[in-house]
Structures are given as C-alpha cells and as structure tokens.
Amino acid sequence: MANEALRVPIELRDCRFVRSGGAIEFARFLLETELGSYRPDPEFGCRSPYFAPEFSEELKVEVRNHVLRQFQKYMGIVVNVMISENVTTPTATFVCRVTGTAAGNQRFDLSWEI
C-alpha cells in the first residue's frame, strides 16, 4: 500500500514528479525536490527565499511539519522527525533525521543535510 501511495503525482513548483519505492527513495525525492529549496544558495549566501531567507526556529518547525505531512500523505506512515540543534549561522546547513517503520514492518533511520 505504501508503494501505491508513492505513485500519486506530486505537484511542485509547476512541475510534476512521480516516484515509486520505499522510505529511502521517498526521502531522497523530498530532499532533491521540495526540501532542496531549504538549502543555502551559494550565489546569494543565504537560503532560497522560496520558503524562508534564513535559519530560524520557525524554519525548523516548518521543515519538521512538512516532512511529517509528506510521509503521512504519500506513504501512509507516521514518522519521527528530528532537526539538529547545533546550527549557529543563518546560512549553515542542518541535519534532518527521520525514523519510522515502513510497510512490512521494515524499520528505517534516514538523515540528510539541508
């Protein structure tokens, strides 16, 4: 069922992405598409204004809630999302860690920098 949910087209910034796979593939999809907008922009020295111009507690909450919603909506599972606490500058990257159980009781623990 989780794999079926991943076949739902996701509308994103006027593009459509269709992905099929497990939790790792879905996390990679989030990182490469939607969450990629949270990354620092080397040309401007700040985060993309698509979501927020700089790191803040509000940004951490936004990222966390977004990941939770996407996993629940498209994979049908509830996950734990932790955002690193050790960010000191507005343009620094931070780590997003997602843990949970996918279809077939397969546990996963994924981390990536944003």
MMTF fields as JSON, N, C-alpha, C and O atoms, coordinates in Angstrom:
{
  "mmtfVersion": "1.0.0",
  "mmtfProducer": "UNKNOWN",
  "numBonds": 455,
  "numAtoms": 456,
  "numGroups": 114,
  "numChains": 1,
  "numModels": 1,
  "chainsPerModel": [1],
  "groupsPerChain": [114],
  "chainIdList": ["A"],
  "bondAtomList": [4, 2, 8, 6, 12, 10, 16, 14, 20, 18, 24, 22, 28, 26, 32, 30, 36, 34, 40, 38, 44, 42, 48, 46, 52, 50, 56, 54, 60, 58, 64, 62, 68, 66, 72, 70, 76, 74, 80, 78, 84, 82, 88, 86, 92, 90, 96, 94, 100, 98, 104, 102, 108, 106, 112, 110, 116, 114, 120, 118, 124, 122, 128, 126, 132, 130, 136, 134, 140, 138, 144, 142, 148, 146, 152, 150, 156, 154, 160, 158, 164, 162, 168, 166, 172, 170, 176, 174, 180, 178, 184, 182, 188, 186, 192, 190, 196, 194, 200, 198, 204, 202, 208, 206, 212, 210, 216, 214, 220, 218, 224, 222, 228, 226, 232, 230, 236, 234, 240, 238, 244, 242, 248, 246, 252, 250, 256, 254, 260, 258, 264, 262, 268, 266, 272, 270, 276, 274, 280, 278, 284, 282, 288, 286, 292, 290, 296, 294, 300, 298, 304, 302, 308, 306, 312, 310, 316, 314, 320, 318, 324, 322, 328, 326, 332, 330, 336, 334, 340, 338, 344, 342, 348, 346, 352, 350, 356, 354, 360, 358, 364, 362, 368, 366, 372, 370, 376, 374, 380, 378, 384, 382, 388, 386, 392, 390, 396, 394, 400, 398, 404, 402, 408, 406, 412, 410, 416, 414, 420, 418, 424, 422, 428, 426, 432, 430, 436, 434, 440, 438, 444, 442, 448, 446, 452, 450],
  "bondOrderList": [1, 1, 1, 1, 1, 1, 1, 1, 1, 1, 1, 1, 1, 1, 1, 1, 1, 1, 1, 1, 1, 1, 1, 1, 1, 1, 1, 1, 1, 1, 1, 1, 1, 1, 1, 1, 1, 1, 1, 1, 1, 1, 1, 1, 1, 1, 1, 1, 1, 1, 1, 1, 1, 1, 1, 1, 1, 1, 1, 1, 1, 1, 1, 1, 1, 1, 1, 1, 1, 1, 1, 1, 1, 1, 1, 1, 1, 1, 1, 1, 1, 1, 1, 1, 1, 1, 1, 1, 1, 1, 1, 1, 1, 1, 1, 1, 1, 1, 1, 1, 1, 1, 1, 1, 1, 1, 1, 1, 1, 1, 1, 1, 1],
  "groupList": [{"groupName": "MET", "atomNameList": ["N", "CA", "C", "O"], "elementList": ["N", "C", "C", "O"], "formalChargeList": [0, 0, 0, 0], "bondAtomList": [1, 0, 2, 1, 3, 2], "bondOrderList": [1, 1, 2], "singleLetterCode": "M", "chemCompType": "L-PEPTIDE LINKING"}, {"groupName": "ALA", "atomNameList": ["N", "CA", "C", "O"], "elementList": ["N", "C", "C", "O"], "formalChargeList": [0, 0, 0, 0], "bondAtomList": [1, 0, 2, 1, 3, 2], "bondOrderList": [1, 1, 2], "singleLetterCode": "A", "chemCompType": "L-PEPTIDE LINKING"}, {"groupName": "ASN", "atomNameList": ["N", "CA", "C", "O"], "elementList": ["N", "C", "C", "O"], "formalChargeList": [0, 0, 0, 0], "bondAtomList": [1, 0, 2, 1, 3, 2], "bondOrderList": [1, 1, 2], "singleLetterCode": "N", "chemCompType": "L-PEPTIDE LINKING"}, {"groupName": "GLU", "atomNameList": ["N", "CA", "C", "O"], "elementList": ["N", "C", "C", "O"], "formalChargeList": [0, 0, 0, 0], "bondAtomList": [1, 0, 2, 1, 3, 2], "bondOrderList": [1, 1, 2], "singleLetterCode": "E", "chemCompType": "L-PEPTIDE LINKING"}, {"groupName": "LEU", "atomNameList": ["N", "CA", "C", "O"], "elementList": ["N", "C", "C", "O"], "formalChargeList": [0, 0, 0, 0], "bondAtomList": [1, 0, 2, 1, 3, 2], "bondOrderList": [1, 1, 2], "singleLetterCode": "L", "chemCompType": "L-PEPTIDE LINKING"}, {"groupName": "ARG", "atomNameList": ["N", "CA", "C", "O"], "elementList": ["N", "C", "C", "O"], "formalChargeList": [0, 0, 0, 0], "bondAtomList": [1, 0, 2, 1, 3, 2], "bondOrderList": [1, 1, 2], "singleLetterCode": "R", "chemCompType": "L-PEPTIDE LINKING"}, {"groupName": "VAL", "atomNameList": ["N", "CA", "C", "O"], "elementList": ["N", "C", "C", "O"], "formalChargeList": [0, 0, 0, 0], "bondAtomList": [1, 0, 2, 1, 3, 2], "bondOrderList": [1, 1, 2], "singleLetterCode": "V", "chemCompType": "L-PEPTIDE LINKING"}, {"groupName": "PRO", "atomNameList": ["N", "CA", "C", "O"], "elementList": ["N", "C", "C", "O"], "formalChargeList": [0, 0, 0, 0], "bondAtomList": [1, 0, 2, 1, 3, 2], "bondOrderList": [1, 1, 2], "singleLetterCode": "P", "chemCompType": "L-PEPTIDE LINKING"}, {"groupName": "ILE", "atomNameList": ["N", "CA", "C", "O"], "elementList": ["N", "C", "C", "O"], "formalChargeList": [0, 0, 0, 0], "bondAtomList": [1, 0, 2, 1, 3, 2], "bondOrderList": [1, 1, 2], "singleLetterCode": "I", "chemCompType": "L-PEPTIDE LINKING"}, {"groupName": "ASP", "atomNameList": ["N", "CA", "C", "O"], "elementList": ["N", "C", "C", "O"], "formalChargeList": [0, 0, 0, 0], "bondAtomList": [1, 0, 2, 1, 3, 2], "bondOrderList": [1, 1, 2], "singleLetterCode": "D", "chemCompType": "L-PEPTIDE LINKING"}, {"groupName": "CYS", "atomNameList": ["N", "CA", "C", "O"], "elementList": ["N", "C", "C", "O"], "formalChargeList": [0, 0, 0, 0], "bondAtomList": [1, 0, 2, 1, 3, 2], "bondOrderList": [1, 1, 2], "singleLetterCode": "C", "chemCompType": "L-PEPTIDE LINKING"}, {"groupName": "PHE", "atomNameList": ["N", "CA", "C", "O"], "elementList": ["N", "C", "C", "O"], "formalChargeList": [0, 0, 0, 0], "bondAtomList": [1, 0, 2, 1, 3, 2], "bondOrderList": [1, 1, 2], "singleLetterCode": "F", "chemCompType": "L-PEPTIDE LINKING"}, {"groupName": "SER", "atomNameList": ["N", "CA", "C", "O"], "elementList": ["N", "C", "C", "O"], "formalChargeList": [0, 0, 0, 0], "bondAtomList": [1, 0, 2, 1, 3, 2], "bondOrderList": [1, 1, 2], "singleLetterCode": "S", "chemCompType": "L-PEPTIDE LINKING"}, {"groupName": "GLY", "atomNameList": ["N", "CA", "C", "O"], "elementList": ["N", "C", "C", "O"], "formalChargeList": [0, 0, 0, 0], "bondAtomList": [1, 0, 2, 1, 3, 2], "bondOrderList": [1, 1, 2], "singleLetterCode": "G", "chemCompType": "PEPTIDE LINKING"}, {"groupName": "THR", "atomNameList": ["N", "CA", "C", "O"], "elementList": ["N", "C", "C", "O"], "formalChargeList": [0, 0, 0, 0], "bondAtomList": [1, 0, 2, 1, 3, 2], "bondOrderList": [1, 1, 2], "singleLetterCode": "T", "chemCompType": "L-PEPTIDE LINKING"}, {"groupName": "TYR", "atomNameList": ["N", "CA", "C", "O"], "elementList": ["N", "C", "C", "O"], "formalChargeList": [0, 0, 0, 0], "bondAtomList": [1, 0, 2, 1, 3, 2], "bondOrderList": [1, 1, 2], "singleLetterCode": "Y", "chemCompType": "L-PEPTIDE LINKING"}, {"groupName": "LYS", "atomNameList": ["N", "CA", "C", "O"], "elementList": ["N", "C", "C", "O"], "formalChargeList": [0, 0, 0, 0], "bondAtomList": [1, 0, 2, 1, 3, 2], "bondOrderList": [1, 1, 2], "singleLetterCode": "K", "chemCompType": "L-PEPTIDE LINKING"}, {"groupName": "HIS", "atomNameList": ["N", "CA", "C", "O"], "elementList": ["N", "C", "C", "O"], "formalChargeList": [0, 0, 0, 0], "bondAtomList": [1, 0, 2, 1, 3, 2], "bondOrderList": [1, 1, 2], "singleLetterCode": "H", "chemCompType": "L-PEPTIDE LINKING"}, {"groupName": "GLN", "atomNameList": ["N", "CA", "C", "O"], "elementList": ["N", "C", "C", "O"], "formalChargeList": [0, 0, 0, 0], "bondAtomList": [1, 0, 2, 1, 3, 2], "bondOrderList": [1, 1, 2], "singleLetterCode": "Q", "chemCompType": "L-PEPTIDE LINKING"}, {"groupName": "TRP", "atomNameList": ["N", "CA", "C", "O"], "elementList": ["N", "C", "C", "O"], "formalChargeList": [0, 0, 0, 0], "bondAtomList": [1, 0, 2, 1, 3, 2], "bondOrderList": [1, 1, 2], "singleLetterCode": "W", "chemCompType": "L-PEPTIDE LINKING"}],
  "groupTypeList": [0, 1, 2, 3, 1, 4, 5, 6, 7, 8, 3, 4, 5, 9, 10, 5, 11, 6, 5, 12, 13, 13, 1, 8, 3, 11, 1, 5, 11, 4, 4, 3, 14, 3, 4, 13, 12, 15, 5, 7, 9, 7, 3, 11, 13, 10, 5, 12, 7, 15, 11, 1, 7, 3, 11, 12, 3, 3, 4, 16, 6, 3, 6, 5, 2, 17, 6, 4, 5, 18, 11, 18, 16, 15, 0, 13, 8, 6, 6, 2, 6, 0, 8, 12, 3, 2, 6, 14, 14, 7, 14, 1, 14, 11, 6, 10, 5, 6, 14, 13, 14, 1, 1, 13, 2, 18, 5, 11, 9, 4, 12, 19, 3, 8],
  "groupIdList": [1, 2, 3, 4, 5, 6, 7, 8, 9, 10, 11, 12, 13, 14, 15, 16, 17, 18, 19, 20, 21, 22, 23, 24, 25, 26, 27, 28, 29, 30, 31, 32, 33, 34, 35, 36, 37, 38, 39, 40, 41, 42, 43, 44, 45, 46, 47, 48, 49, 50, 51, 52, 53, 54, 55, 56, 57, 58, 59, 60, 61, 62, 63, 64, 65, 66, 67, 68, 69, 70, 71, 72, 73, 74, 75, 76, 77, 78, 79, 80, 81, 82, 83, 84, 85, 86, 87, 88, 89, 90, 91, 92, 93, 94, 95, 96, 97, 98, 99, 100, 101, 102, 103, 104, 105, 106, 107, 108, 109, 110, 111, 112, 113, 114],
  "secStructList": [7, 2, 2, 2, 2, 2, 6, 1, 7, 3, 3, 3, 6, 6, 3, 3, 3, 7, 7, 7, 1, 7, 2, 2, 2, 2, 2, 2, 2, 2, 2, 2, 6, 6, 4, 4, 4, 4, 1, 3, 3, 6, 6, 6, 6, 3, 3, 7, 6, 6, 6, 7, 1, 1, 7, 7, 2, 2, 2, 2, 2, 2, 2, 2, 2, 2, 2, 2, 2, 2, 2, 2, 2, 2, 2, 7, 7, 7, 7, 3, 3, 3, 3, 7, 1, 7, 7, 7, 1, 6, 6, 7, 7, 7, 3, 3, 3, 3, 3, 3, 3, 3, 4, 4, 4, 3, 3, 3, 3, 3, 3, 3, 3, 7],
  "xCoordList": [0.818, 0.0, 0.861, 0.535, 1.956, 2.836, 3.389, 3.478, 3.765, 4.289, 3.224, 3.531, 1.971, 0.893, 0.753, 0.542, 0.872, 0.731, 1.802, 1.558, 2.994, 4.089, 3.868, 4.545, 2.942, 2.698, 1.798, 1.546, 1.318, 0.486, 1.364, 2.381, 1.001, 1.812, 1.823, 0.795, 2.95, 3.085, 3.324, 4.31, 2.434, 2.575, 3.535, 3.358, 4.523, 5.536, 6.116, 6.727, 5.932, 6.508, 6.308, 7.254, 5.083, 4.715, 5.369, 5.385, 5.907, 6.456, 5.734, 5.184, 5.735, 5.123, 6.197, 6.966, 6.226, 7.179, 6.398, 5.481, 6.749, 6.12, 7.233, 8.199, 7.098, 8.119, 7.459, 6.316, 8.183, 7.705, 8.862, 9.975, 8.624, 9.684, 9.41, 8.277, 10.448, 10.31, 10.643, 10.706, 10.856, 11.099, 12.357, 12.37, 13.41, 14.667, 14.466, 14.911, 13.795, 13.544, 12.662, 12.861, 11.684, 10.796, 11.55, 11.358, 12.406, 13.203, 14.122, 14.291, 14.714, 15.588, 14.786, 15.266, 13.573, 12.702, 12.417, 12.495, 12.085, 11.834, 13.053, 12.942, 14.218, 15.449, 15.76, 16.113, 15.627, 16.016, 15.014, 15.36, 13.799, 12.784, 12.39, 12.967, 11.417, 10.879, 11.891, 12.065, 12.566, 13.479, 14.741, 15.472, 15.007, 16.151, 16.057, 17.075, 14.847, 14.662, 15.1, 15.236, 15.322, 15.781, 17.306, 17.853, 17.979, 19.446, 19.987, 19.336, 21.191, 21.809, 22.073, 22.398, 21.933, 22.21, 23.592, 23.779, 24.585, 25.957, 26.09, 26.955, 25.246, 25.33, 24.926, 25.537, 23.914, 23.415, 23.867, 23.671, 24.479, 24.967, 23.862, 24.076, 22.683, 21.577, 20.656, 20.824, 19.709, 18.762, 17.857, 17.614, 17.375, 16.444, 15.229, 14.696, 14.784, 13.609, 12.31, 11.237, 12.403, 11.182, 10.414, 9.184, 11.137, 10.478, 10.814, 9.915, 12.088, 12.495, 13.917, 14.724, 14.252, 15.565, 16.683, 17.849, 16.381, 17.454, 16.96, 15.759, 17.929, 17.587, 16.954, 17.391, 15.932, 15.269, 14.513, 14.39, 14.017, 13.192, 11.941, 11.472, 11.409, 10.227, 10.53, 9.698, 11.732, 12.124, 12.234, 11.795, 12.819, 12.927, 11.545, 11.336, 10.618, 9.256, 8.601, 7.913, 8.823, 8.237, 8.763, 7.989, 10.074, 10.668, 10.132, 9.717, 10.141, 9.684, 8.236, 7.921, 7.367, 5.955, 5.742, 4.887, 6.533, 6.413, 6.778, 6.07, 7.881, 8.309, 7.261, 6.918, 6.756, 5.706, 4.493, 3.991, 4.028, 2.846, 3.083, 2.219, 4.259, 4.532, 4.603, 4.057, 5.275, 5.35, 3.959, 3.613, 3.167, 1.826, 0.943, 0.217, 1.003, 0.13, 0.475, -0.412, 1.764, 2.143, 2.633, 2.646, 3.039, 3.457, 2.492, 2.544, 1.618, 0.648, 1.233, 0.655, 2.378, 3.002, 3.348, 3.599, 3.354, 3.753, 5.216, 5.609, 6.017, 7.451, 7.856, 7.122, 9.024, 9.636, 10.597, 11.394, 10.533, 11.414, 12.175, 11.576, 13.504, 14.346, 15.218, 15.794, 15.318, 16.16, 17.319, 17.119, 18.538, 19.718, 19.611, 19.019, 20.189, 20.115, 21.365, 21.389, 22.39, 23.69, 23.954, 25.1, 22.939, 23.118, 23.394, 22.647, 24.48, 24.866, 24.761, 24.69, 24.75, 24.672, 23.436, 22.967, 22.913, 21.692, 21.811, 20.821, 23.004, 23.138, 23.722, 23.985, 23.93, 24.504, 23.504, 22.291, 24.036, 23.156, 22.749, 23.418, 21.667, 21.256, 20.824, 20.519, 20.8, 20.505, 19.061, 18.587, 18.379, 17.02, 17.104, 17.606, 16.615, 16.648, 15.215, 14.409, 14.914, 13.576, 13.683, 14.453, 12.911, 12.876, 11.43, 10.509, 11.243, 9.895, 9.875, 10.919, 8.691, 8.5, 7.673, 6.562, 8.226, 7.543, 6.72, 6.599, 6.16, 5.349, 6.152, 7.361, 5.479, 6.158, 7.012, 7.933, 6.724, 7.478, 8.963, 9.786, 9.315, 10.709, 11.07, 10.544, 11.979, 12.4, 13.393, 14.188, 13.342, 14.318, 14.755, 14.025, 15.954, 16.55, 17.331, 18.415, 16.79, 17.37, 17.812, 17.11, 18.969, 19.448, 19.985, 20.58, 19.778, 20.377, 20.54, 19.836, 21.475, 21.715, 20.821, 20.572, 20.343, 19.529, 20.216, 19.718],
  "yCoordList": [-1.195, 0.0, 1.258, 2.24, 1.225, 2.395, 2.677, 3.831, 1.607, 1.808, 2.376, 3.181, 1.962, 2.511, 4.015, 4.78, 4.425, 5.846, 6.677, 7.827, 6.105, 6.858, 7.11, 7.951, 6.399, 6.602, 7.806, 8.161, 8.428, 9.62, 10.77, 11.064, 11.425, 12.561, 13.679, 13.966, 14.292, 15.377, 16.668, 16.793, 17.609, 18.892, 19.761, 19.937, 20.292, 21.051, 22.109, 21.779, 23.365, 24.468, 24.299, 24.409, 24.034, 23.889, 22.699, 22.639, 21.758, 20.538, 19.359, 19.479, 18.223, 17.035, 15.965, 15.698, 15.362, 14.305, 13.054, 13.112, 11.946, 10.686, 9.763, 9.522, 9.251, 8.371, 7.104, 7.129, 5.997, 4.743, 4.102, 4.044, 3.624, 2.987, 3.024, 3.244, 2.809, 2.752, 4.067, 5.112, 4.0, 5.199, 5.94, 7.17, 5.205, 5.849, 6.628, 7.769, 6.008, 6.694, 7.915, 8.949, 7.795, 8.925, 10.065, 11.228, 9.744, 10.779, 11.459, 12.678, 10.678, 11.257, 12.191, 13.257, 11.783, 12.63, 13.953, 15.014, 13.896, 15.124, 16.029, 17.238, 15.431, 16.212, 16.874, 18.052, 16.11, 16.618, 17.614, 18.387, 17.608, 18.499, 19.563, 20.65, 19.256, 20.262, 20.766, 21.977, 19.865, 20.311, 20.939, 21.617, 20.723, 21.373, 22.883, 23.574, 23.399, 24.846, 25.407, 26.621, 24.535, 24.998, 25.122, 25.676, 24.615, 24.625, 26.039, 26.886, 26.29, 27.601, 27.803, 26.857, 29.011, 29.352, 29.976, 31.086, 29.279, 29.805, 31.143, 31.947, 31.386, 32.642, 33.835, 34.901, 33.654, 34.757, 34.682, 35.626, 33.55, 33.415, 33.294, 33.569, 32.887, 32.714, 31.62, 31.135, 31.248, 30.228, 30.771, 31.974, 29.871, 30.257, 30.943, 30.463, 32.041, 32.735, 31.986, 32.438, 30.834, 30.087, 29.738, 29.788, 29.381, 29.109, 30.163, 30.816, 30.337, 31.304, 31.75, 30.939, 33.013, 33.531, 33.103, 33.164, 32.673, 32.3, 31.284, 31.091, 30.638, 29.617, 30.26, 31.318, 29.621, 30.111, 28.949, 27.88, 29.161, 28.137, 27.881, 26.747, 28.934, 28.772, 27.891, 27.085, 28.051, 27.226, 25.768, 24.876, 25.517, 24.143, 23.512, 22.364, 24.26, 23.749, 23.502, 22.5, 24.425, 24.287, 23.045, 22.286, 22.836, 21.661, 20.393, 19.461, 20.36, 19.17, 18.839, 17.693, 19.829, 19.596, 19.177, 18.344, 19.766, 19.427, 17.963, 17.249, 17.518, 16.128, 15.186, 14.176, 15.511, 14.686, 14.549, 13.446, 15.68, 15.665, 14.85, 14.081, 15.02, 14.33, 12.821, 12.063, 12.378, 10.939, 10.379, 9.302, 11.098, 10.609, 10.589, 9.622, 11.645, 11.761, 10.765, 10.104, 10.652, 9.857, 8.456, 7.598, 8.198, 6.848, 6.214, 5.005, 7.011, 6.469, 6.038, 5.196, 6.605, 6.24, 7.494, 8.56, 7.336, 8.418, 8.187, 7.068, 9.235, 9.124, 10.088, 11.018, 9.854, 10.797, 11.659, 11.136, 12.978, 13.894, 14.732, 15.403, 14.688, 15.474, 16.401, 15.979, 17.649, 18.633, 18.95, 19.166, 18.978, 19.234, 20.568, 21.519, 20.624, 21.823, 22.694, 23.793, 22.225, 22.89, 23.867, 24.014, 24.521, 25.488, 26.859, 27.328, 27.504, 28.778, 29.971, 31.109, 29.736, 30.862, 30.712, 29.596, 31.806, 31.74, 30.874, 30.287, 30.781, 30.026, 28.64, 27.938, 28.23, 26.909, 25.813, 26.004, 24.672, 23.541, 22.934, 23.136, 22.205, 21.482, 20.086, 19.842, 19.182, 17.787, 17.473, 17.804, 16.837, 16.359, 14.834, 14.186, 14.265, 12.816, 12.311, 12.852, 11.268, 10.687, 9.213, 8.475, 8.786, 7.373, 6.903, 7.685, 5.625, 5.082, 3.656, 3.019, 3.164, 1.802, 1.857, 2.387, 1.305, 1.298, 0.02, -0.756, -0.185, -1.375, -2.635, -2.677, -3.653, -4.9, -4.817, -5.616, -3.86, -3.66, -3.416, -3.778, -2.812, -2.504, -1.17, -0.126, -1.212, -0.003, 0.768, 0.174, 2.088, 2.9, 4.067, 4.522, 4.535, 5.662, 6.447, 6.029, 7.581, 8.358, 9.718, 10.357, 10.163, 11.502, 12.168, 11.51, 13.47, 14.213, 15.663, 16.166, 16.327, 17.743, 18.588, 18.26, 19.676, 20.628, 21.977, 22.951],
  "zCoordList": [0.0, 0.0, 0.0, -0.667, 0.747, 0.775, -0.612, -1.029, -1.333, -2.675, -3.603, -4.482, -3.41, -4.224, -3.996, -4.937, -2.736, -2.407, -3.085, -3.451, -3.26, -3.867, -5.356, -5.947, -5.959, -7.386, -7.646, -8.797, -6.582, -6.734, -7.222, -6.594, -8.322, -8.789, -7.748, -7.134, -7.555, -6.593, -7.36, -8.086, -7.199, -7.886, -7.09, -5.885, -7.735, -7.024, -7.947, -8.964, -7.604, -8.365, -9.868, -10.647, -10.26, -11.668, -12.361, -13.59, -11.601, -12.189, -11.551, -10.456, -12.235, -11.651, -11.507, -12.43, -10.32, -10.039, -9.668, -8.848, -10.254, -9.884, -9.408, -10.132, -8.199, -7.631, -7.121, -6.664, -7.201, -6.646, -5.904, -6.428, -4.706, -3.945, -2.469, -2.041, -1.685, -0.241, 0.421, -0.227, 1.726, 2.526, 2.084, 2.049, 1.748, 1.354, 0.059, -0.062, -0.908, -2.175, -1.966, -2.604, -1.067, -0.818, -0.148, -0.505, 0.82, 1.481, 0.473, 0.508, -0.42, -1.445, -2.357, -2.743, -2.693, -3.504, -2.799, -3.417, -1.498, -0.745, -0.761, -0.964, -0.544, -0.475, -1.809, -1.857, -2.896, -4.207, -4.78, -5.673, -4.292, -4.853, -3.845, -3.824, -3.02, -2.115, -1.101, -0.962, -0.387, 0.659, 0.094, 0.817, -1.188, -1.808, -1.73, -1.766, -1.624, -1.531, -0.189, -0.038, 0.783, 2.091, 2.141, 3.094, 1.131, 1.149, 0.968, 0.358, 1.504, 1.275, -0.219, -0.936, -0.661, -2.05, -2.1, -1.602, -2.698, -2.694, -3.41, -3.064, -4.398, -5.148, -4.283, -4.361, -3.475, -2.659, -1.207, -0.442, -0.823, 0.544, 1.566, 2.746, 1.132, 2.078, 1.552, 0.432, 2.352, 1.924, 0.828, 0.733, 0.022, -1.026, -0.417, 0.583, -0.988, -0.456, -0.728, -0.33, -1.409, -1.719, -0.447, -0.433, 0.629, 1.899, 2.939, 3.468, 3.239, 4.262, 3.965, 3.51, 4.206, 3.845, 4.778, 4.387, 5.99, 6.902, 7.911, 8.102, 8.554, 9.538, 10.76, 11.211, 11.289, 12.494, 13.124, 12.526, 14.313, 14.95, 14.108, 14.013, 13.5, 12.66, 11.451, 11.038, 10.887, 9.751, 10.173, 9.447, 11.347, 11.841, 11.979, 11.586, 12.534, 12.717, 11.36, 11.167, 10.422, 9.089, 8.382, 7.798, 8.434, 7.797, 8.448, 7.758, 9.773, 10.501, 10.142, 9.819, 10.197, 9.894, 8.446, 8.15, 7.544, 6.128, 5.896, 5.187, 6.492, 6.331, 6.917, 6.301, 8.096, 8.714, 7.793, 7.573, 7.258, 6.388, 5.124, 4.702, 4.523, 3.265, 3.462, 2.66, 4.53, 4.777, 5.063, 4.578, 5.842, 6.167, 4.922, 4.688, 4.132, 2.968, 1.869, 1.329, 1.533, 0.373, 0.691, -0.192, 1.938, 2.308, 3.293, 3.52, 3.878, 4.804, 6.13, 6.817, 6.506, 7.78, 8.572, 8.01, 9.89, 10.781, 11.128, 11.455, 11.057, 11.322, 12.427, 12.761, 12.981, 13.916, 13.116, 12.337, 13.297, 12.575, 13.588, 14.428, 13.504, 14.394, 13.561, 12.558, 13.966, 13.294, 14.226, 15.421, 13.676, 14.507, 15.224, 14.713, 16.409, 17.248, 17.161, 17.715, 16.48, 16.547, 15.402, 14.976, 14.906, 13.825, 14.431, 15.29, 13.973, 14.581, 13.641, 14.103, 12.347, 11.41, 10.53, 10.309, 10.035, 9.222, 7.979, 7.544, 7.398, 6.154, 6.357, 5.38, 7.591, 7.849, 7.504, 7.593, 7.112, 6.877, 8.213, 9.227, 8.206, 9.402, 8.985, 7.817, 9.935, 9.638, 9.997, 11.084, 9.073, 9.301, 9.388, 8.471, 10.487, 10.681, 10.793, 11.55, 10.031, 10.021, 10.374, 9.759, 11.363, 11.728, 11.724, 11.957, 11.458, 11.467, 10.969, 10.828, 10.705, 10.217, 8.944, 8.932, 7.877, 6.587, 6.455, 7.403, 5.273, 5.021, 5.311, 5.085, 5.809, 6.119, 7.361, 7.533, 8.236, 9.484, 9.254, 10.096, 8.133, 7.844, 8.486, 8.102, 9.475, 10.182, 9.322, 8.595, 9.41, 8.689, 9.556, 10.436, 9.289, 10.009, 8.968, 8.56, 8.536, 7.445, 7.94, 8.724, 7.49, 7.839, 6.587, 5.734, 6.473, 5.369, 5.766, 6.641, 5.114, 5.379, 4.5, 3.34, 5.066, 4.315, 4.38, 3.817]
}
